[in-house]
Amino acid sequence: MNIDALIEDAVGIGSTVTVRDVETNEVEVYTLVPPNRADISLNRISSLTPVAHALYGRRVGEIVEVSAPAGAIHLQIVSIRCPVDEGEYG
């Protein structure tokens, strides 16, 4: 298995992910970071959140389901940008 290829095209910690809500077409951009680096005002979400768990390991084009108090949310991954280095997200 080519680990470099997996890292480059799948969501992981440090990835900046653009997602589209399948029902509303609303687009959001999140960067998955360690819990101590989370800052929602900067769209940095903890790797421990339900959204991060749903996205982790997924690829562009996939649709994930996130459980929310108001019901399930379906997000399609539009793009993934992997970090150049650890300093990029915090």
C-alpha positions as CSV (number, residue, x, y, z in Angstrom):
1,M,0.0,0.0,0.0
2,N,1.3,3.5,-0.9
3,I,0.9,5.5,2.4
4,D,1.8,8.8,0.6
5,A,-1.0,8.4,-1.8
6,L,-3.5,7.6,1.0
7,I,-2.4,10.7,2.9
8,E,-2.7,13.0,-0.1
9,D,-6.2,12.1,-1.1
10,A,-8.0,11.1,2.1
11,V,-9.1,13.3,5.0
12,G,-6.9,13.2,8.1
13,I,-5.7,15.5,10.9
14,G,-4.5,18.7,9.4
15,S,-6.6,18.3,6.2
16,T,-8.7,21.3,5.1
17,V,-11.9,19.9,3.7
18,T,-14.6,21.7,1.7
19,V,-18.0,20.0,2.2
20,R,-21.4,20.7,0.7
21,D,-24.7,19.9,2.6
22,V,-26.5,17.6,0.2
23,E,-30.0,19.0,1.3
24,T,-29.3,22.7,1.5
25,N,-26.3,23.0,-0.9
26,E,-24.5,25.1,1.8
27,V,-20.8,24.9,1.6
28,E,-18.4,24.9,4.6
29,V,-14.7,24.6,4.9
30,Y,-13.1,22.9,7.9
31,T,-9.6,22.1,9.0
32,L,-9.3,19.0,11.2
33,V,-7.0,19.7,14.1
34,P,-6.0,18.2,17.5
35,P,-8.5,19.1,20.2
36,N,-6.1,21.6,21.8
37,R,-5.9,23.5,18.5
38,A,-9.7,23.7,17.8
39,D,-11.1,27.2,17.1
40,I,-14.5,27.3,15.4
41,S,-14.0,31.0,14.6
42,L,-11.2,29.9,12.3
43,N,-13.1,26.8,11.1
44,R,-10.6,24.6,12.9
45,I,-12.6,21.7,14.3
46,S,-11.4,19.1,16.8
47,S,-10.5,15.7,15.4
48,L,-12.9,14.3,18.1
49,T,-16.0,16.0,16.8
50,P,-18.8,14.0,15.0
51,V,-18.1,15.9,11.8
52,A,-14.4,15.0,11.9
53,H,-15.1,11.4,12.7
54,A,-17.4,11.2,9.7
55,L,-14.9,12.7,7.4
56,Y,-11.7,10.9,8.5
57,G,-10.3,8.6,5.9
58,R,-12.9,9.7,3.2
59,R,-12.2,11.0,-0.2
60,V,-13.5,13.7,-2.6
61,G,-16.9,12.9,-3.9
62,E,-17.9,10.7,-1.0
63,I,-21.0,11.5,1.0
64,V,-20.9,11.1,4.8
65,E,-23.6,11.1,7.4
66,V,-23.2,13.2,10.6
67,S,-25.6,12.7,13.5
68,A,-26.9,16.0,14.8
69,P,-29.6,16.9,17.4
70,A,-31.9,18.0,14.6
71,G,-31.3,14.8,12.6
72,A,-28.8,13.4,10.3
73,I,-26.8,15.7,8.0
74,H,-25.4,14.5,4.7
75,L,-22.2,16.2,3.6
76,Q,-20.4,15.6,0.3
77,I,-16.7,16.1,0.2
78,V,-15.9,18.7,-2.5
79,S,-12.2,19.1,-2.0
80,I,-9.3,18.1,0.4
81,R,-6.2,20.1,0.9
82,C,-3.5,18.3,3.0
83,P,-1.1,20.3,5.2
84,V,2.3,21.1,4.0
85,D,3.6,20.7,7.5
86,E,2.3,20.6,11.1
87,G,2.7,24.4,11.5
88,E,0.0,25.1,8.9
89,Y,-2.9,24.4,11.2
90,G,-1.7,25.9,14.4
